[in-house]
């Protein structure tokens, strides 16, 4: 029965190739489920175990979310670990979009938690800008690219002050606002873009002039509107739920501007609350 033997061999080869793929797909879905439920440690462990470009990029995303939410006691270290996972994903597949995105996000967090002088001397702002520009060029339809560009402008201003940010790096608040508004034009109901934009507006460095004060008041009104809009949206995952909780607390502080500003600063420093 030669023909039967060949059928068995072909069937065995079929199972060898198909079954691991279906198991891998199921496990990748498990990584996503862990992320959505806020089980970031489990997401990282399983993502690393699978060791694919998709799973490693998701593991990096889990750590990025943990840092964003102030869930790490060592934010810079966690961000560095997330960046390394994204790099591993890109070594497997340089065209993995989420790997590209998570590398930019975690690299940005590393820069945020690096001392200002060290960051400037290491040219971290310029490197981050180059990564974002490349991502926007390759994925022009992804609003997250524009949001990241807006966040870059705001972060430089927050760290260096408006005048130095413009002089040293070309970062400007109106540019940051423009990029965030462009992102929201594409994704008006993305609560994470809304809330990162809102907190960035609140944390902008104040300038001592009547015109600057008028601009700040306008920005804070926009931030309040964004937070209210984000709170009206569904919360499908832990990231959205926790960000909405932060927005709800921020809304309760608008009558005490100094406290609100401190709260926004804590958000960008990766502190819980």
N, C-alpha and C positions, 0 to 999 in steps of 0.2 A: 504493500500500500504506500508507494512512494508519494503519490499525490496527497495523501492524508498527512504524511510527515511534513510536507512543505506547507500545508495549511496550518498545522500546529506552529511551525516556525514563524510563519508570517503573523499569526495571531499573537504569538509571544512578543514579537517585535512591536506590534501595534500597541499592546498593553504597556510595554516598557516606555514608549514615547508618550502615550496619551494619558495614562494614569498620573504620572508625576506632574504633568501640566495642570490637570484638573485639581489635584491636591494643592499645587502652588497657587493657583487662582483662588482657591478657598482660603488659604492662609493669608494671602494678600488682602482679601476682604476682611479677615479677622484683624489685621493691622489697622485697617480703616475704622473698624468698629471700636477698637481700643481707643483710637484717637478721638472719635466722636463722643465717647463716654468719659473722656478725661483720664483714661488709664494709660498715661504716657510712658511709664516705665515698661509696661507690658508691650506697648507698641514698639518701643525701641528694641527690646529683647527679641521679639519675633521678627522684626524687620531685619535685624542683623543676622538672625539665624537663617532666614531665607536667602539673604545675600544676593539679591537681584537689584538692578537699577531702580525699579519701582519701589521695592520694599525698603531699600536704604534711603531713598528720597523721602518716603513716608516716615521712617524713623527720624530723619532730620527734621521733618515738619513737626513731629511730636515734641522734640526738644525746643524748637522755635516757639511753639505755642506755650510751652511751660515757662519759657523766659518772658514772653509777652505778658503773661498773666501774673508774673511775680511769684511763680511757684518754685523757684530755685533759690537755695541759700548761697549759691555761688554762680551768679548769672553769667559772668564772663566765661568760666570754665564750661558751663553747660552749653553756651553758645559755640565755643570752640569745638566741643564734641559734636554738636549739630553740624557745624561746617565740615568737619572731617567725614561725617557720614555722607553729606552731600557730595564731597569730593570723591568718595568711593563709588557713589552711584554714577558720577560722571566719568570715572575711569572705565566703568563697564559700558556705559552708553553716553557719549558726550552730548547727544541730542535729546536727552531726557529732560523734558520741559520742567517738570516739578523739581528735578535735581538742580536745574539752573536757578529756578526761583528760590528754593530753600537755601542754596549757597549764598545768594545775594542777601536774603533776610538774616541768616545766621552771621554772615560776615559783617553786616551792618550792626548787629547786636554786639559783636566783638569790638567793633570800633567805638560803639556807644559806651562800653564799659572799660575802655582803655583811657588812661589819663590824657588830658587834653594835649599837653606838651608832647607826650610820646606819640599820640595819634597824628599830630601835625608833622613831627619829624619823620614818621614812618610813611607819610603821604597816604594815610588811610582814607581821608575824604576823596582824594583824587582817584584812588583805586576803586572805591565803592561806586563813584560816579561812572567810571568806565564800565563796570559790570552792569549797572542799570541801563546805561545807554545801549550796550550790546544786546541786552535782553529785549528792550523795547524795539530795537531794529529787527530782531529775529521773530518776535511775537507781538506785532503791532496791534493785534486785536484783543490783547489781554489787558484789561483795565488795571490790573495789579502793577503793571510796569509803570503806568503814569502815577499811580498812588505812591509807589516807591520813589519815583523822582520827586514828587511833592514832599515826601517825608525826608528825603536827603536835604532839600533846601531848608526845611524847618529845623532839622537836627543841627545843621551847621550854625544857623542863627542862634539856636538855644545854647550852643556851646561857646560860640565866639562873640555873640552880640551882633546886632544888625549891621553896624558899620564895618567891623572887621570881617564879617562873613562875606559881605559884598566885595570888599577890597582884596581879600586874600583868596577867595574861592569862587566869586561870582554868584554866591547864593543870595537870593532875595525872597522876601516874604510874598510879594505879588507873583513871583514865578511859582513858588510852592503852592499858593492858592490856585493858580491857573491849572497846574497839573492835577491837583486833587479834584477840582471841579470837572476837569475833562474825564477823569476816572469815574466820577459819579454820573456824568452824562451817559456813559456806557453801562454802568451798573448802579442805578439809583437806589436799589434795594439791597445793596451789600452792606450789612451792619458793621462788618469789621473795617471796611474802608471808611464808612461814616464816622465811626468812633475814634479811629486813629487820627483822622482829620480833625475831629472836634477837640481831642486832647492836645493836638499840636497847636491849634489856634489859641487855646488857653495858655499854653506854656511859652508862647512867643515872648521874647525879651521886651520889656517895656522901655520906651524912650520918653524922656521928660520934655514933652512939648504938647501944646493943645491939639495939634493935628494928629500926633501919634496917639493921644488919648482917645480922640474920636474914632480913629481906625481900630483901636483896641476894642472899644465898645461895640463897633460894628462886627468885629471878628467874634466876640463873645456871644453876641446875639445869634450869629450864624452857628456857633458851636452848640448853643442851647437847642436850636432848631434841629440840628443834626442828631443830637442825643435823643430828643423826643421822637424823631422819626425812627431811629434805630430801636427804640423801646417798643415801637408799634409793630415790629417785624417778628415773625416766628423765630424761635431759638432751637434749631435742629441739633446743636451739638454743645459740648461743654465750653468751647471757646466763646461762642455767641452768648451763652447763658452767663458766663462769668463777666464778659465785657459789658453786657447789659446791666449786671449788678453794679459794676463800677460806674457806669453812666448814671444809673439811678442815684447813687451816692453823690456824684458830681452835681446833678441837678438840684439836690437839696442844699448845695453850698453856694449857689449863685448870689445869694444875699450877703455872703461874706467873702468878697473877692480874694483877700489874702489867703484865706483857708483853701479856697478853690484852686488858686495858683499853686499852693504847696502840694495839694493833692495831685494835680497834673504833673508836677515835678517828680513826685514819688512814683507815679506811673512810669515815667520814662527812665527812672533809676532802677526799675525792676523790683520795686518793693511791694509786698503784698498789701491788700487793703481794698 
